[in-house]
Amino acid sequence: MNLDFHVHGILSRKSYFNEEFFLLGIENAKEQGLDGFILCDHFNAENIDQMYKYLEENYEYEGDRYFVNGFYVFLGIEVNVKNGGHVIVSGNREDIYEIKDVLIAYSVKPNFIPLKELLNLAESHNCLTIGCHPYRGSHKLCLQDKEELKRLDALDLNAKDIFNRGQSQVEAEVKALSEELEIPFVTGSDSHFPMQLGSVKSIFEKEFLNVMEIKVELKLRNPGIYVSPALDLKVFSAKVAKRYIKKLEVKKVIN
């Protein structure tokens, strides 16, 4: 099973959920050899409930995954934590809904949830936790307390970081931190737009029905890691398209 652990279904925090873009992303992901992804929009995205409602009303849900046109979609959220960094939390949809409601009280900086508190919350719901782009700019999760970071299930080898700083540097950083913490790393495209999907993949020899199965597998072995030779083109093209569409959204609101 080939997975992408970091995918956004909404263009930006303030954008509306676009069904057409979402389904284009699914089709492109399938064409790129992916079998599923974790849909992990920002916990404080204004229209995240619109996306959840769409999935509930239109697709079969079994275990912890939706089955969307022959493709598996696991639910998650990307959470800002106090003192820097982002963490993906993924699990059963009811658990994700509950966690998202708790996080309403932590939705604005400087009131983000402390990492320890978030991990306690995630563990109480048997959720998967992934440390996102741990060395990125002002979101340096790597600076958090190492004993807390060891509680994560995995780190994120992120396609946007590879685009910005090069695969050798990013992979070396993430691998070194992974070894220090004794946790694996997985891949995340960090896609907000369909064409970015397929830039990276995590390769497993088995299929997963629920998030707990993924957690167990990650404790046993590291997944295979695939980085597309076309990653730069995919990420750059998606970045340009996203910027253009956001401008159109702003013009539409003004008019």
C-alpha positions as CSV (number, residue, x, y, z in Angstrom):
1,M,0.0,0.0,0.0
2,N,1.5,3.3,-1.1
3,L,0.6,6.2,1.2
4,D,1.0,10.0,1.4
5,F,0.9,11.0,5.1
6,H,0.4,14.8,4.5
7,V,-2.3,16.0,2.2
8,H,-4.6,19.1,2.3
9,G,-8.1,19.0,0.8
10,I,-8.6,22.8,1.1
11,L,-6.4,25.3,-0.8
12,S,-5.7,27.4,2.3
13,R,-7.0,28.1,5.8
14,K,-9.5,30.7,4.6
15,S,-10.6,28.9,1.3
16,Y,-13.8,27.1,0.7
17,F,-13.7,23.3,0.1
18,N,-13.7,22.7,-3.6
19,E,-15.2,19.3,-4.5
20,E,-13.8,19.5,-8.1
21,F,-10.2,20.0,-6.9
22,F,-10.5,17.3,-4.3
23,L,-11.7,14.7,-6.8
24,L,-9.0,15.8,-9.3
25,G,-6.5,15.2,-6.5
26,I,-7.9,11.7,-6.0
27,E,-7.6,10.8,-9.7
28,N,-4.1,12.3,-9.9
29,A,-3.0,10.4,-6.8
30,K,-4.2,7.1,-8.3
31,E,-2.4,7.8,-11.6
32,Q,0.8,8.5,-9.6
33,G,0.6,5.1,-7.9
34,L,-0.8,6.1,-4.5
35,D,-3.4,3.9,-2.8
36,G,-4.4,6.3,0.0
37,F,-3.5,9.4,1.9
38,I,-4.1,11.1,5.2
39,L,-6.3,14.2,4.7
40,C,-4.9,16.6,7.3
41,D,-6.1,20.1,6.8
42,H,-5.2,22.7,9.4
43,F,-7.2,22.3,12.6
44,N,-8.2,26.0,12.4
45,A,-9.1,26.1,8.7
46,E,-12.4,28.0,8.4
47,N,-14.2,25.5,6.2
48,I,-12.9,22.1,7.4
49,D,-16.4,21.1,8.6
50,Q,-17.6,21.6,5.0
51,M,-15.1,19.1,3.8
52,Y,-16.0,16.6,6.5
53,K,-19.7,16.9,5.7
54,Y,-19.0,16.3,2.0
55,L,-17.2,13.1,2.8
56,E,-19.8,11.8,5.2
57,E,-22.6,12.4,2.7
58,N,-21.0,10.9,-0.3
59,Y,-18.7,8.1,0.5
60,E,-18.5,4.8,2.3
61,Y,-16.6,4.8,5.6
62,E,-15.1,1.6,7.0
63,G,-12.5,1.2,9.7
64,D,-10.8,4.6,9.8
65,R,-11.0,5.3,6.1
66,Y,-13.3,6.6,3.4
67,F,-13.4,4.8,0.1
68,V,-13.4,7.6,-2.6
69,N,-13.6,6.4,-6.2
70,G,-11.3,3.5,-5.5
71,F,-9.0,5.4,-3.2
72,Y,-8.6,5.4,0.6
73,V,-8.8,8.6,2.6
74,F,-7.8,8.6,6.3
75,L,-8.8,11.6,8.3
76,G,-6.4,13.8,10.3
77,I,-5.6,17.4,11.2
78,E,-2.4,19.4,11.2
79,V,-2.0,21.2,14.5
80,N,0.2,24.1,15.5
81,V,2.0,23.5,18.8
82,K,3.2,26.1,21.3
83,N,6.9,27.2,20.9
84,G,7.0,26.1,17.3
85,G,6.2,23.2,15.0
86,H,3.3,21.3,13.5
87,V,2.0,17.8,14.3
88,I,-0.4,15.7,12.2
89,V,-3.0,13.7,14.3
90,S,-4.9,11.0,12.5
91,G,-7.5,8.5,13.7
92,N,-11.1,7.5,13.6
93,R,-13.3,10.3,12.4
94,E,-15.2,10.6,15.7
95,D,-11.9,11.0,17.5
96,I,-10.7,13.6,15.1
97,Y,-13.9,15.5,15.5
98,E,-13.6,15.4,19.2
99,I,-9.9,16.5,19.1
100,K,-10.7,19.3,16.7
101,D,-13.4,20.6,19.1
102,V,-11.0,20.6,22.0
103,L,-8.5,22.5,19.9
104,I,-10.9,25.4,19.4
105,A,-9.5,26.8,22.6
106,Y,-6.0,26.8,21.1
107,S,-6.7,28.1,17.6
108,V,-4.8,31.4,17.7
109,K,-1.1,32.1,18.4
110,P,0.2,32.5,21.1
111,N,-2.4,30.2,22.6
112,F,-1.4,27.1,20.6
113,I,-1.5,23.8,22.5
114,P,1.7,22.6,24.2
115,L,3.2,19.5,22.5
116,K,2.9,17.4,25.6
117,E,-0.8,18.2,26.0
118,L,-1.5,17.5,22.3
119,L,0.3,14.1,22.5
120,N,-1.6,13.2,25.7
121,L,-4.9,14.1,23.8
122,A,-3.9,12.0,20.8
123,E,-2.8,9.0,22.8
124,S,-6.1,9.1,24.8
125,H,-7.8,8.6,21.4
126,N,-5.3,6.0,20.0
127,C,-4.4,8.4,17.2
128,L,-1.3,8.4,14.9
129,T,1.0,11.4,15.4
130,I,3.5,12.6,12.8
131,G,6.0,15.5,13.4
132,C,5.7,17.7,10.3
133,H,8.6,19.2,8.4
134,P,10.7,19.3,11.7
135,Y,13.3,21.7,10.4
136,R,11.2,24.2,8.5
137,G,11.7,28.0,9.0
138,S,9.7,29.3,11.9
139,H,8.1,25.9,12.5
140,K,11.1,24.1,13.9
141,L,9.6,21.2,15.7
142,C,13.1,19.8,16.2
143,L,13.6,22.4,18.9
144,Q,10.9,20.9,21.1
145,D,11.8,18.7,24.1
146,K,13.4,15.5,22.8
147,E,11.6,13.3,25.4
148,E,8.2,14.5,24.0
149,L,9.3,14.1,20.4
150,K,10.1,10.5,21.1
151,R,6.4,10.0,21.7
152,L,5.6,10.7,18.1
153,D,4.9,7.8,15.8
154,A,6.9,9.2,12.9
155,L,8.5,12.3,11.3
156,D,7.6,13.8,8.0
157,L,10.0,13.9,5.0
158,N,8.2,16.7,3.3
159,A,8.1,17.5,-0.4
160,K,7.9,21.2,0.0
161,D,11.1,21.2,2.1
162,I,12.8,19.0,-0.5
163,F,11.8,21.6,-3.1
164,N,13.1,24.5,-1.1
165,R,16.3,23.1,0.3
166,G,17.2,19.9,-1.7
167,Q,16.6,16.2,-1.1
168,S,20.1,15.4,0.3
169,Q,20.0,18.1,3.0
170,V,16.4,17.5,4.1
171,E,16.6,13.8,4.1
172,A,19.9,13.8,6.1
173,E,18.3,16.1,8.7
174,V,15.2,14.0,9.1
175,K,17.0,10.7,9.1
176,A,19.4,12.0,11.8
177,L,16.6,13.1,14.0
178,S,14.7,9.9,13.3
179,E,17.7,7.9,14.5
180,E,18.2,10.1,17.6
181,L,14.5,9.8,18.6
182,E,14.3,6.1,17.5
183,I,11.2,6.7,15.5
184,P,10.7,6.2,11.7
185,F,10.1,8.8,9.1
186,V,7.4,8.8,6.4
187,T,6.7,10.9,3.4
188,G,4.3,13.8,3.1
189,S,3.7,15.8,-0.1
190,D,2.1,18.7,1.8
191,S,-0.1,19.1,-1.2
192,H,-2.8,21.8,-1.3
193,F,-3.3,21.2,-5.1
194,P,-3.8,18.1,-7.2
195,M,-0.6,18.1,-9.2
196,Q,1.6,18.0,-6.2
197,L,0.4,14.5,-5.3
198,G,2.8,11.7,-6.2
199,S,5.9,13.8,-5.5
200,V,6.6,11.4,-2.6
201,K,5.3,8.0,-1.4
202,S,5.6,5.8,1.6
203,I,5.6,2.1,0.5
204,F,4.2,-0.7,2.6
205,E,3.8,-4.4,1.8
206,K,0.3,-4.5,3.4
207,E,-3.0,-2.7,3.3
208,F,-4.4,-0.8,6.4
209,L,-8.0,-0.7,7.4
210,N,-7.4,1.6,10.4
211,V,-4.8,3.9,11.9
212,M,-3.8,1.6,14.7
213,E,-2.6,-0.9,12.1
214,I,-0.4,1.8,10.7
215,K,1.0,2.7,14.2
216,V,1.8,-1.0,14.8
217,E,3.5,-1.4,11.4
218,L,5.7,1.7,12.0
219,K,6.9,0.3,15.2
220,L,8.0,-2.9,13.5
221,R,9.7,-1.5,10.4
222,N,10.3,1.6,8.3
223,P,8.4,2.0,5.1
224,G,10.0,2.2,1.7
225,I,10.6,5.8,0.6
226,Y,10.0,7.1,-2.9
227,V,10.9,10.6,-4.1
228,S,9.8,11.5,-7.6
229,P,12.4,12.8,-10.0
230,A,9.7,15.3,-11.1
231,L,9.2,16.6,-7.5
232,D,10.5,20.1,-8.3
233,L,8.2,20.5,-11.2
234,K,5.2,19.1,-9.3
235,V,5.7,21.3,-6.3
236,F,6.5,24.5,-8.3
237,S,3.5,24.0,-10.6
238,A,1.2,23.5,-7.7
239,K,2.6,26.5,-5.9
240,V,2.0,28.8,-8.9
241,A,-1.5,27.4,-9.5
242,K,-2.4,27.8,-5.8
243,R,-1.2,31.4,-5.8
244,Y,-3.3,32.2,-9.0
245,I,-6.5,30.6,-7.6
246,K,-6.2,32.4,-4.3
247,K,-6.0,35.7,-6.2
248,L,-9.2,34.7,-8.1
249,E,-10.9,33.9,-4.7
250,V,-10.0,37.4,-3.4
251,K,-11.3,39.1,-6.5
252,K,-14.5,37.1,-6.2
253,V,-15.0,38.3,-2.6
254,I,-14.3,41.9,-3.5
255,N,-16.7,41.9,-6.4
